[in-house]
Amino acid sequence: MLETPQLPDQLDADQGQAPHSEPAPPVPVRTEKLTDSPRGCLFALSQPPLMIFLGVIGSLLLMAALHDLLLL
């Protein structure tokens, strides 16, 4: 691999190393599987605010359909 040319101020920065500090402790890694039950799209559909919204939209569609069938 080709070396990239460095400017003199970059060479000076390479020589001035930061003081040696203790390495950071290792981050624990979770190896066990989550014990929660798997949640699919039906879980999202069963939430109360969404069910209220879908109920309102459904009732508006039903009222529009009944209006078209019975009154027009």
N, C-alpha and C positions, 0 to 999 in steps of 0.2 A: 504494500500500500504506500502511496506517495505521502511524504511529509509535507505539511503546509508550512510556508515560510512564516516566521514570527518576527515581529517588530522588537526593537531593543527594550521598550518598556514592558513588553510581554515576557521577555526573557528574565528581566529583573523580578517580575511578579512570581515567576516559577521558582526562583531561588528563595524567596521569602515565604517559607511555609508557615502555616498556622500552628500555634502551640498544640502539642499532642494532648488530646483529651480522651477520657474513658469512652469506649464504644457504647452505643446505646444498647440497652437491654433488649433481648429478642422479644418480638411480639408473639404472644401465645396464639396458636392457630387452633381453631375449632375443628376437631376431627369427627365428633359425633354428629349424626344426622338429626335434623330438627324433628322433634316428636309431635309437632302440631299436625293435625289432620290436613291432607292436601285440599287446597281451596281452588275451585275452578270458577268458571263464569257464572254458574248458578248461585254461588255465594254472593257475588257482586249484585246479581239481580234480586236477591232476597233482602236487601237493605231497605229499611222503612222509607227514607226520603225518595229513593228511586221508585219504590212501589207506589207511593202517593203520586209522584209525577206521572208514572205510566197510567195510573188509574184516571187521573184528570184528563190526560190526552185521549185515553180510550173512551171516556164518557163524552168528550167533545165530538169525537168521531161518530159515536153512536147517535148523539143528538142530531148531528148534521145528516146522517144517513136516514134517520126517521123523519126529519124535516123534508128531505127530498122525496121520500116514498109516500108520505101521507099528506103533505100540504101542497106540494107542487103538482 
